[in-house]
């Protein structure tokens, strides 16, 4: 029986990922190159030592001023985020979870300052009883630690948790933790090769949380 839901953050609640990729790719295009989406997808939902600026240098076969590139990225990226709202249906799911008496947690490979500051700007911070981030574990997704820590924090067994994710690394972490997982991909993750998840939707606005829980509950009992 599902007693709690655990959300990812980037790309699921707040679509930072599409803007991150698009701004980076714009910078690549300005320099006469492109950042392959498949290459960037490898970095989504986890942490790697990949540097897009080193990669751009490799494509161009010349040195670039990383400081200028980073400043350009930050300015354009934060301008995009300032106008961005939570993804469609997110707040409805949070409201529904409250009405259903479910515990609500969050597990993100980003750091706490990033996650909490954006949740507060979106007016969603107070919905969450537990927030676990990269600050709380040694290894982020696809390692299951973040989801296991979130379940422990919510005082739930893994079988009682339903995870909502948008990335391949995130869904793999959830399934490795032994949890049910629903995928809600965004523009840059929809073509990813996901592990075997319990259900997939295009948006939280297309189906109610109650119906998702019924579907997942039925599939897990079959």
C-alpha positions as semicolon CSV with decimal commas, in nm:
position;residue;x (nm);y (nm);z (nm)
1;X;0,000;0,000;0,000
2;X;0,135;0,342;-0,099
3;X;0,175;0,566;0,205
4;X;0,412;0,827;0,066
5;X;0,531;0,990;-0,255
6;X;0,885;1,103;-0,327
7;X;0,963;1,355;-0,599
8;X;1,278;1,427;-0,791
9;X;1,336;1,801;-0,840
10;X;1,526;1,916;-1,150
11;X;1,329;1,839;-1,463
12;X;1,033;1,695;-1,274
13;X;0,903;1,972;-1,047
14;X;1,094;2,255;-1,208
15;X;1,219;2,207;-1,563
16;X;1,571;2,338;-1,519
17;X;1,700;2,059;-1,743
18;X;1,545;2,174;-2,070
19;X;1,668;2,530;-2,013
20;X;2,013;2,406;-1,906
21;X;2,056;2,208;-2,226
22;X;1,909;2,474;-2,456
23;X;2,127;2,754;-2,315
24;X;2,440;2,541;-2,338
25;X;2,357;2,434;-2,691
26;X;2,300;2,798;-2,791
27;X;2,653;2,873;-2,670
28;X;2,786;2,580;-2,874
29;X;2,599;2,703;-3,182
30;X;2,739;3,055;-3,137
31;X;3,086;2,896;-3,156
32;X;3,003;2,692;-3,467
33;X;2,935;2,360;-3,294
34;X;2,651;2,170;-3,125
35;X;2,613;1,979;-2,799
36;X;2,458;1,640;-2,886
37;X;2,147;1,579;-2,678
38;X;2,254;1,218;-2,625
39;X;2,581;1,338;-2,473
40;X;2,402;1,574;-2,236
41;X;2,145;1,311;-2,137
42;X;2,428;1,109;-1,980
43;X;2,470;1,390;-1,723
44;X;2,102;1,429;-1,631
45;X;1,989;1,315;-1,288
46;X;2,338;1,241;-1,163
47;X;2,678;1,405;-1,111
48;X;2,974;1,348;-1,342
49;X;3,301;1,526;-1,413
50;X;3,186;1,615;-1,765
51;X;3,270;1,975;-1,862
52;X;3,070;2,114;-2,153
53;X;3,338;2,379;-2,203
54;X;3,617;2,122;-2,230
55;X;3,396;1,929;-2,470
56;X;3,342;2,243;-2,681
57;X;3,718;2,299;-2,693
58;X;3,766;1,942;-2,813
59;X;3,515;1,998;-3,093
60;X;3,672;2,327;-3,199
61;X;4,031;2,211;-3,139
62;X;4,121;2,541;-2,974
63;X;4,128;2,695;-2,627
64;X;3,841;2,907;-2,496
65;X;3,797;3,140;-2,199
66;X;3,599;2,924;-1,955
67;X;3,527;3,219;-1,727
68;X;3,352;3,408;-2,006
69;X;3,162;3,097;-2,115
70;X;3,041;3,029;-1,759
71;X;2,935;3,389;-1,707
72;X;2,743;3,385;-2,035
73;X;2,574;3,060;-1,939
74;X;2,480;3,176;-1,588
75;X;2,331;3,502;-1,712
76;X;2,116;3,336;-1,980
77;X;2,022;3,033;-1,767
78;X;1,903;3,234;-1,468
79;X;1,710;3,469;-1,695
80;X;1,523;3,168;-1,831
81;X;1,457;3,023;-1,485
82;X;1,325;3,352;-1,350
83;X;1,028;3,323;-1,584
84;X;0,973;2,950;-1,530
85;X;0,694;2,800;-1,318
86;X;0,646;2,451;-1,174
87;X;0,561;2,188;-1,434
88;X;0,194;2,136;-1,507
89;X;0,008;1,933;-1,246
90;X;0,283;1,933;-0,983
91;X;0,098;2,142;-0,726
92;X;-0,225;1,947;-0,788
93;X;-0,039;1,626;-0,701
94;X;0,101;1,781;-0,385
95;X;-0,245;1,901;-0,281
96;X;-0,393;1,560;-0,357
97;X;-0,122;1,387;-0,154
98;X;-0,210;1,605;0,144
99;X;-0,580;1,526;0,109
100;X;-0,503;1,155;0,084
101;X;-0,291;1,170;0,400
102;X;0,027;1,068;0,218
103;X;0,372;1,162;0,337
104;X;0,566;1,378;0,088
105;X;0,940;1,369;0,032
106;X;1,197;1,483;-0,221
107;X;1,523;1,323;-0,335
108;X;1,758;1,523;-0,560
109;X;2,112;1,485;-0,689
110;X;2,145;1,864;-0,665
111;X;2,246;2,041;-0,342
112;X;2,004;2,158;-0,073
113;X;2,053;2,530;-0,132
114;X;1,960;2,495;-0,500
115;X;1,654;2,280;-0,434
116;X;1,518;2,467;-0,131
117;X;1,564;2,815;-0,278
118;X;1,370;2,725;-0,593
119;X;1,098;2,542;-0,401
120;X;1,048;2,855;-0,191
121;X;1,028;3,076;-0,502
122;X;0,770;2,838;-0,648
123;X;0,572;2,841;-0,322
124;X;0,606;2,463;-0,283
125;X;0,862;2,425;-0,004
126;X;0,610;2,371;0,279
127;X;0,455;2,068;0,112
128;X;0,763;1,856;0,180
129;X;0,814;1,675;0,510
130;X;1,157;1,557;0,404
131;X;1,415;1,681;0,152
132;X;1,723;1,472;0,078
133;X;1,993;1,605;-0,155
134;X;2,352;1,549;-0,264
135;X;2,453;1,701;0,070
136;X;2,314;1,395;0,251
137;X;2,478;1,106;0,065
138;X;2,819;0,998;-0,060
139;X;2,687;0,883;-0,398
140;X;2,397;1,036;-0,592
141;X;2,165;0,872;-0,846
142;X;2,166;0,617;-1,004
143;X;2,281;0,491;-0,664
144;X;1,968;0,425;-0,451
145;X;2,100;0,604;-0,139
146;X;1,897;0,924;-0,187
147;X;1,571;0,733;-0,209
148;X;1,658;0,504;0,080
149;X;1,741;0,808;0,295
150;X;1,416;0,978;0,197
151;X;1,214;0,669;0,292
152;X;1,393;0,646;0,625
153;X;1,328;1,014;0,689
154;X;0,956;0,966;0,613
155;X;0,954;0,653;0,834
156;X;0,825;0,438;0,549
157;X;0,924;0,102;0,405
158;X;1,044;0,113;0,044
159;X;0,734;-0,082;-0,067
160;X;0,519;0,201;0,069
161;X;0,687;0,468;-0,147
162;X;0,589;0,586;-0,493
163;X;0,859;0,783;-0,677
164;X;0,807;1,038;-0,954
165;X;1,107;1,083;-1,183
166;X;1,198;1,234;-1,519
167;X;1,540;1,084;-1,591
168;X;1,694;0,743;-1,660
169;X;1,944;0,779;-1,375
170;X;1,667;0,878;-1,136
171;X;1,431;0,597;-1,228
172;X;1,716;0,345;-1,196
173;X;1,791;0,478;-0,847
174;X;1,426;0,440;-0,746
175;X;1,398;0,084;-0,875
176;X;1,732;-0,010;-0,715
177;X;1,584;0,117;-0,388
178;X;1,293;-0,125;-0,434
179;X;1,032;0,146;-0,491
180;X;0,753;0,187;-0,743
181;X;0,838;0,454;-1,000
182;X;0,636;0,666;-1,242
183;X;0,821;0,849;-1,519
184;X;0,717;1,201;-1,619
185;X;0,979;1,295;-1,880
186;X;1,047;1,645;-2,006
187;X;1,162;1,772;-2,345
188;X;1,524;1,661;-2,302
189;X;1,456;1,329;-2,126
190;X;1,158;1,189;-2,319
191;X;1,378;0,991;-2,561
192;X;1,593;0,838;-2,285
193;X;1,625;0,462;-2,246
194;X;1,451;0,407;-1,912
195;X;1,471;0,096;-1,698
196;X;1,150;-0,101;-1,639
197;X;0,929;0,143;-1,449
198;X;0,573;0,102;-1,325
199;X;0,405;0,368;-1,539
200;X;0,478;0,661;-1,768
201;X;0,285;0,984;-1,823
202;X;0,359;1,295;-2,026
203;X;0,241;1,534;-1,757
204;X;0,092;1,523;-1,407
205;X;-0,202;1,721;-1,544
206;X;-0,317;1,434;-1,766
207;X;-0,412;1,191;-1,487
208;X;-0,494;1,230;-1,119
209;X;-0,265;1,113;-0,839
210;X;-0,544;0,890;-0,711
211;X;-0,565;0,711;-1,046
212;X;-0,186;0,674;-1,067
213;X;-0,182;0,510;-0,723
214;X;-0,460;0,269;-0,829
215;X;-0,272;0,176;-1,148
216;X;0,060;0,124;-0,969
217;X;-0,108;-0,068;-0,688
218;X;-0,277;-0,301;-0,937
219;X;0,042;-0,364;-1,136
220;X;0,243;-0,441;-0,822
221;X;-0,018;-0,691;-0,703
222;X;-0,044;-0,873;-1,039
